[in-house]
Amino acid sequence: MPLDPSLVVIVVVCTAIVCATVVCVVALLRADRADITAVVRALPELAATLGQRRRR
């Protein structure tokens, strides 16, 4: 029974998303609360900087 290549791609992508989610959740759980707050506060500035670089 041959495997459909598109099914393999979908399974690999879904597995990668689940793994990335688990890694991010574990990192957030292990991080200090002050570090998380600092990162969340810096996100808008980072997004604005990346947006300006792409426009150039």
FENCORPE-V816484 format. One record per residue. N is the residue number from 1. RES is the residue in one letter. SS is DSSP state (alpha for helix, beta for strand, coil for the rest). PHI is phi as a letter, one per 20 degrees, with the letter a starting at -180 (NA if undefined). OMEGA is omega in radians with two decimals (none if undefined). Layout:
# FENCORPE-V816484
n->(N | N)
res->(RES | RES)
ss->(SS | SS)
phi->(PHI | PHI)
omega->(OMEGA | OMEGA)
This chain:
# FENCORPE-V816484
n->(1 | 2 | 3 | 4 | 5 | 6 | 7 | 8 | 9 | 10 | 11 | 12 | 13 | 14 | 15 | 16 | 17 | 18 | 19 | 20 | 21 | 22 | 23 | 24 | 25 | 26 | 27 | 28 | 29 | 30 | 31 | 32 | 33 | 34 | 35 | 36 | 37 | 38 | 39 | 40 | 41 | 42 | 43 | 44 | 45 | 46 | 47 | 48 | 49 | 50 | 51 | 52 | 53 | 54 | 55 | 56)
res->(M | P | L | D | P | S | L | V | V | I | V | V | V | C | T | A | I | V | C | A | T | V | V | C | V | V | A | L | L | R | A | D | R | A | D | I | T | A | V | V | R | A | L | P | E | L | A | A | T | L | G | Q | R | R | R | R)
ss->(coil | coil | coil | coil | alpha | alpha | alpha | alpha | alpha | alpha | alpha | alpha | alpha | alpha | alpha | alpha | alpha | alpha | alpha | alpha | alpha | alpha | alpha | alpha | alpha | alpha | alpha | alpha | alpha | alpha | coil | coil | alpha | alpha | alpha | alpha | alpha | alpha | alpha | alpha | alpha | alpha | alpha | alpha | alpha | alpha | alpha | alpha | alpha | alpha | alpha | alpha | alpha | alpha | alpha | coil)
phi->(NA | f | e | f | g | f | f | f | f | f | f | f | f | f | f | f | f | f | f | f | f | f | f | f | f | f | f | f | f | e | f | f | g | f | f | f | f | f | f | f | f | e | f | f | f | f | f | f | f | f | f | f | f | f | f | f)
omega->(-3.12 | 3.12 | 3.09 | -3.10 | -3.14 | 3.09 | 3.11 | 3.13 | -3.14 | 3.14 | 3.14 | 3.14 | 3.12 | 3.11 | 3.13 | 3.13 | 3.13 | 3.14 | 3.12 | 3.11 | 3.14 | -3.14 | -3.14 | 3.14 | 3.13 | 3.12 | 3.11 | 3.14 | -3.10 | -3.08 | 3.06 | -3.08 | 3.14 | 3.12 | -3.14 | 3.14 | 3.14 | 3.14 | -3.13 | 3.12 | -3.12 | -3.06 | 3.13 | 3.12 | 3.12 | 3.13 | 3.12 | 3.13 | 3.12 | 3.10 | 3.12 | -3.14 | -3.12 | -3.12 | -3.09 | none)
